[in-house]
Amino acid sequence: MYLKPLQIGDVTLKNNLILAPMAGITDKAFRQIVKPYGPGLVYTEMVSAKAIFYHDEKTKKLYHIQGEERPISIQIFGSDEKSMAYAAEEVSSFADLVDINLGCPAPKVVKNGDGSKLLTNLDLAGKMIETVVKYSKVPVTVKIRKGWDNEHIVAVEIAKIAEELGAKMITVHGRTRDEFYSGKADWEIIKQVKENVKIPVIGNGDISSYESAKQMFEITHVDGIMCARGVLGNPWLFEEIINGLEGKEKRVVSNEEKLQVMLKHLELEVIEKGEVAGVKEMRKHISWYVKNLKDSSKMREKVNTLKTKQEVETCLREYFSSL
């Protein structure tokens, strides 16, 4: 009933469960780890339109999607027409969808007038949407928060603007910029957006289990859901949601499977970033994977001192054999 294919412009997703774009997390390795567990769409980390415009080599790695299972959405952010136009044209030549970030709360992003800061200037936000739609060769989507703060709740208004300007889908995170990731996401505002536009609306915020996914569908009547922090250390979340929505029992993930996924994740990070950076990158992921397992804090401390892939592999095998 809730799980179904989703149409975004001329792109068809096999289902309406989506992996959120997360800065410093949804890199190529992470996307490849999550994809087999069933999301209909995955996103890159957000990419600066200005950095694309200036051909920044480091930035190019953020949207390196060659060889990955499709569809993939590339999310861009910015508040400058020229660079947003260039970025839209550039990434849409190989992405399946282009998403505009109007939700990032990070101080270094909002101080430049980008991300959720655009929710305080809807005329400029509209200009960015219009520009990206004009220059993109693929459907354009928009990700928003409910507003800048509780005095400025603009989700319904900006959703209507986005639809009018040609966006094909809108994702709503039910928090203001002021709230960052604290408190409880407001699902009522997501429902209001859904009631006010005809394009698909995706609900985002506090989905960490099949039960919360089902509730999001029931309460908001959204067309799909987007999972973010609930997937950290838990790529199996999508499988859990799919099984639940299909009336199947929840599968218990064994420690052996956890270990194998972590080893694979480590390997992919090293392939993508080299040994030094790949091992560093894995530290946070390992701490999420082992959360709630026996002696996880000791394990985290140890992993943070390791430098080579071989050391991390040995450490993981020893840890899991002790459980």
Secondary structure, 3 states (H helix, E strand, C coil): CCCCCEEECCEEECCCEEECCCCCCCCHHHHHHHHHHCCCEEECCCEEHHHHHCCCHHHHHHCCCCCCCCCEEEEEECCCHHHHHHHHHHHCCCCCEEEEEECCCCHHHHCCCCHHHHHHCHHHHHHHHHHHHHHCCCCEEEEEEEECCCCCECHHHHHHHHHHCCCCEEEEEEEECCCCCCCCCCHHHHHHHHHHCCCCEEEECCCCCHHHHHHHHHHHCCCEEEECHHHCCCCCHHHHHHHHHCCCCCCCCCHHHHHHHHHHHHHHHHHHHCHHHHHHHHHHHHHHHCCCCCCHHHHHHHHCCCCCHHHHHHHHHHHHHHC
